Amino acid sequence: MASPAFYEDFEVGSSYEFGEYQVTEEEILQFASMYDPQAFHLSDEAAKKTLFGGLCASGWHTCSMAMRMIVDNMPEGESGSLGSPGIDELRWSIPVFPGDQLRMKTTILEKKESRSRPEMGSISMLNEVMNQNDDVVMSNKPIVLFRKRKPAN
């Protein structure tokens, strides 16, 4: 099921699950070598000596995988998404390992119509990324701006 497309489509309290992302060792190593070159992201042997116990994805890589699932879940055709002014409460709960299968759950927390721009509003969400064991590996609370289908007069 694709995510809602416009401000009016979101209902506070509603949730939807989506996404399917297979984490690979190759991708973990590639991302880490470019953006987060710490030993536990670059070497299984080095990672075994840490609290992670094995090679794991960078938290920033997990954010990127989540963003990919979000974009892949956007409705085809016209969308009211206008981007985001930020994310609150980003948490990496447990490591993401090669072979993990990730998916997402989004819950709508709050809606606010813009006072200065009647053609749009903001949606506060809780995003949870889960692995194949239903463990939450990452969570965050984005605020996303959405266009309205029919602006208020």
ABEGO torsion letter per residue (X at the ends): XBBBABAAABBBGBBBBBEBBBBBAAAAAAAAAAABBBAAAABAAAAAABAAGEBBBBAAAAAAAAAAAAAAABBBEBBABAEBAEBBGBBBABBBBBGBBBBBBBBBABBBBBAABAABBBBBBBBBBBBAAGBBABBBBBBBBBBBABBBX
